[in-house]
Amino acid sequence: MLSDASSLVSVESVPHKFNPESIMFIEDGLLIGKEGMPRHGALRQDKKNYYVRNGPAILISKHSVISRGSLYGEHVIPYVMDRVSSIDIDDLNDWSDAEYHFNLRAKKDVFKKT
């Protein structure tokens, strides 16, 4: 229930190629899937969706959460953001990616005004 929520946290979807169900390893020259998984991995459409916290937003709505020193509380509502809005700048490649998307968005805004 939304009324029971103790916080809201922004997240983004984990790309399917990084999904835990996609992880494999090489042993004795053979490609091995996760225990119980076929070597080639599950079909992308059949995999569970995973999310990671992306950092832009954490909203704590209950005093009890803050008083315990917790960031999330027990009932957390996800605020799902797209990949472009979730760019995390850790290196020059990330900076270039962010700059590209910023300029692309700026061009779209210019055309909307005319």
DATA-V666861 format. One record per helix or strand of 2 or more residues. SS is the DSSP state (h for helix, s for strand). FROM is the first residue (numbers start at 1). TO is the last residue. Records with the same first field share a line. If there is no record, write none. Layout:
BEGIN
SS=FROM-TO + FROM-TO
END
This chain:
BEGIN
h=2-4 + 16-18 + 20-22 + 44-46 + 63-67 + 84-86 + 92-113
s=7-13 + 24-27 + 30-33 + 51-60 + 76-81
END
